[in-house]
């Protein structure tokens, strides 16, 4: 590796003490290893910080996802999303399907992959997000919090459609989506087709505009099927109800 590249790496790491003595250390055999150690450690600490602030939580890895369970799920589309090209394009993702078909699991896997690739991510539920924003009692605090949610490369809003919200909640979500529109990527999971979003935000005048901002430059993935969580619960109940084999402890 040439000396110019090594110096560029030291500069990117802001190793000012090392740079101040560059003529003395530039040809040292230990220098490439030192830079590699520093880059690796900073990358690890950066990932830990971003993981902590993302609030993704525990999730099943995509490798363990049962693709045979949903009656409809475009696996190729999901795997393409894992390449994260949509983030570079500031495009949105909408995962639509009934409860328990794996929308949140897929969203968490995409969010985790984005973190691994160096992006900033924030994961929240619609209830948490809108409840927090609506509870702020000053315009200054609200603007600050909106900037907080507008800044990540990828914002995941999980579970839109499970609760109904007031006009104020709808306006706050529209404001946030508008701030991110064509600038940052937003991933939304919902159990309601867009035609039913008026029941989620009853009487809100901005619903049509909200949906329009979300789906413009968006990949919509529809998942259909029965609840996988219900399937697992039934299997556990059956396991508990089976008689023990003779001689089993």
ChimeraX attribute file (.defattr): number of C-alpha atoms within 10 A of each C-alpha:
attribute: neighborCount
match mode: 1-to-1
recipient: residues
	/A:1	6
	/A:2	8
	/A:3	12
	/A:4	10
	/A:5	10
	/A:6	16
	/A:7	17
	/A:8	12
	/A:9	16
	/A:10	23
	/A:11	13
	/A:12	10
	/A:13	13
	/A:14	11
	/A:15	14
	/A:16	11
	/A:17	9
	/A:18	16
	/A:19	16
	/A:20	10
	/A:21	10
	/A:22	14
	/A:23	10
	/A:24	10
	/A:25	13
	/A:26	18
	/A:27	13
	/A:28	9
	/A:29	9
	/A:30	10
	/A:31	15
	/A:32	16
	/A:33	10
	/A:34	12
	/A:35	17
	/A:36	13
	/A:37	12
	/A:38	14
	/A:39	15
	/A:40	12
	/A:41	12
	/A:42	13
	/A:43	14
	/A:44	13
	/A:45	11
	/A:46	14
	/A:47	18
	/A:48	14
	/A:49	12
	/A:50	19
	/A:51	19
	/A:52	12
	/A:53	13
	/A:54	21
	/A:55	13
	/A:56	19
	/A:57	11
	/A:58	8
	/A:59	13
	/A:60	13
	/A:61	12
	/A:62	16
	/A:63	8
	/A:64	7
	/A:65	12
	/A:66	11
	/A:67	14
	/A:68	8
	/A:69	16
	/A:70	18
	/A:71	11
	/A:72	15
	/A:73	19
	/A:74	12
	/A:75	12
	/A:76	9
	/A:77	12
	/A:78	17
	/A:79	13
	/A:80	11
	/A:81	17
	/A:82	19
	/A:83	13
	/A:84	17
	/A:85	11
	/A:86	20
	/A:87	19
	/A:88	11
	/A:89	13
	/A:90	18
	/A:91	24
	/A:92	26
	/A:93	22
	/A:94	22
	/A:95	23
	/A:96	22
	/A:97	23
	/A:98	17
	/A:99	20
	/A:100	18
	/A:101	25
	/A:102	26
	/A:103	23
	/A:104	23
	/A:105	17
	/A:106	22
	/A:107	25
	/A:108	23
	/A:109	18
	/A:110	22
	/A:111	26
	/A:112	22
	/A:113	17
	/A:114	19
	/A:115	21
	/A:116	16
	/A:117	12
	/A:118	13
	/A:119	17
	/A:120	20
	/A:121	25
	/A:122	24
	/A:123	23
	/A:124	19
	/A:125	16
	/A:126	23
	/A:127	18
	/A:128	11
	/A:129	18
	/A:130	19
	/A:131	13
	/A:132	12
	/A:133	18
	/A:134	14
	/A:135	9
	/A:136	13
	/A:137	9
	/A:138	8
	/A:139	9
	/A:140	10
	/A:141	12
	/A:142	17
	/A:143	12
	/A:144	11
	/A:145	16
	/A:146	18
	/A:147	14
	/A:148	11
	/A:149	21
	/A:150	23
	/A:151	16
	/A:152	19
	/A:153	21
	/A:154	28
	/A:155	24
	/A:156	28
	/A:157	22
	/A:158	25
	/A:159	21
	/A:160	19
	/A:161	21
	/A:162	14
	/A:163	11
	/A:164	15
	/A:165	20
	/A:166	14
	/A:167	15
	/A:168	14
	/A:169	20
	/A:170	21
	/A:171	19
	/A:172	17
	/A:173	20
	/A:174	19
	/A:175	16
	/A:176	16
	/A:177	22
	/A:178	16
	/A:179	16
	/A:180	25
	/A:181	19
	/A:182	17
	/A:183	16
	/A:184	21
	/A:185	27
	/A:186	27
	/A:187	22
	/A:188	24
	/A:189	25
	/A:190	23
	/A:191	22
	/A:192	19
	/A:193	13
	/A:194	17
	/A:195	9
	/A:196	12
	/A:197	20
	/A:198	17
	/A:199	16
	/A:200	19
	/A:201	21
	/A:202	15
	/A:203	13
	/A:204	18
	/A:205	13
	/A:206	17
	/A:207	22
	/A:208	13
	/A:209	11
	/A:210	19
	/A:211	15
	/A:212	13
	/A:213	18
	/A:214	25
	/A:215	15
	/A:216	12
	/A:217	17
	/A:218	18
	/A:219	18
	/A:220	17
	/A:221	18
	/A:222	17
	/A:223	19
	/A:224	17
	/A:225	16
	/A:226	15
	/A:227	16
	/A:228	16
	/A:229	13
	/A:230	13
	/A:231	13
	/A:232	11
	/A:233	12
	/A:234	12
	/A:235	12
	/A:236	11
	/A:237	11
	/A:238	10
	/A:239	11
	/A:240	10
	/A:241	9
	/A:242	8
	/A:243	7
	/A:244	10
	/A:245	7
	/A:246	6
	/A:247	5
	/A:248	5
	/A:249	5
